[in-house]
Amino acid sequence: MALVNECFLSLPGNYLFSEINKKVNTFSLQHPDAKLIRMGIGDVTKPLAKAVIDAMHQAVVEMSDAKTFRGYGPEQGYRFLIEKIIEIDFRSRGVTVQPEEVFISDGCKSDMGNIGGLFAKENVVAVTDPVYPVYVDSNVMDGRGGGTSASGMWKNIVYLPCIKENDFIPALPEKPVDIIYLCFPNNPTGTTLTKPELKKWVDYALETGALILFDAAYEAFIAEEDVPHSIFEIEGAENCAIEFRSFSKTAGFTGIRCGYTVVPKKVAARTGTGKKIFLNALWNRRQTTKFNGVSYITQRAAEAVYSDEGMRQCKENIAYYMKNAAIVRDGLKHMGLEAFGGINAPYIWFKTPENIDSWTFFDRMLKEIHVIGTPGVGFGPSGEGCLRLTAFGSREDTVAAMERFQSWSI
Ligand code: MLT
């Protein structure tokens, strides 16, 4: 009989958002008349931009004619999309990226989960806490968890609190680490780092040889000037960082699936005997073996995000969501709750009143006002006593949710 990877068995039974879905579905079955407002998972609600839809239609037409039909594309992605990414996401910010450094994928989540396959299980991984659960769970699957302690924390993972008490600015690790996951604008807290703060991390990585895996999935929501959109805006980052981007929230692609990863040619790790191995070649080997690329139609859709019309329409949607974010943030503050984020990110992070634990408060919100959030502790131990709300709902639902909060005697 085949042997399983027992690392999977040490994980909690369900992925965070599956656990929430399970609870919500049970509640819905028991209370079919309850009008639920979903502010849990960060899933967009506005339809795709017209420029994107038009590009997809055009691509479908091409696929219907033998002369323009496309079969397998390049595993790394089509040049037409890679060139646009380089020009608009990077060159316009003074960052040089080469086409061979960009890998188009079916989204940031897959790449963030799969990248661990390049690394030995002996690596010490550091995460900010609370954190997007994919980083921790996928490292546990790869054998880098080391079992949990009494507090529920993974023994071999270094947790870097990112909490109100430190202004959501994590401190550099106190012990040596090999791989550091950073996500800014941050999921789940909605907070950001300024350039000088991010530079501290790049300098640390250059000094110690650590690798930074930088998740920039929410960069399109940045409104403030001094917040970097890419880690490669920081000098030297091309020697120590890999960046992950997504069209999910930028352009409403959560259902379409497209993202990309930038693996600079200079970034390296080493073998047990100290030989330097460049990660770009390794990731290329991994992708060409295990991945057959993103569909032509999807990549044409992503290309249209960079057209003048596409950018204008996507920005309009982002502005709509960020107005929701302001409504949520102001509404919570008005109730006397401590709320963070929602300025450069579509997430609002708030402290529960009287330190009610996250899951209790989640249950009460669901049962008493029929609003779904995400319990902070689901993102890590430092999230206990907090909840996350998303701004991705409709305006009507967002306003209605805040009205329900205001008239709720917690
Ligand atoms: C979230 O709610 O944290 C995100 O939607 C998850 C994701 O992007 O996979």
Residues whose N, C-alpha, C, O or C-beta is under 5 A from the ligand:
A	BS01	MLT	G40 I41 G42 D43 K109
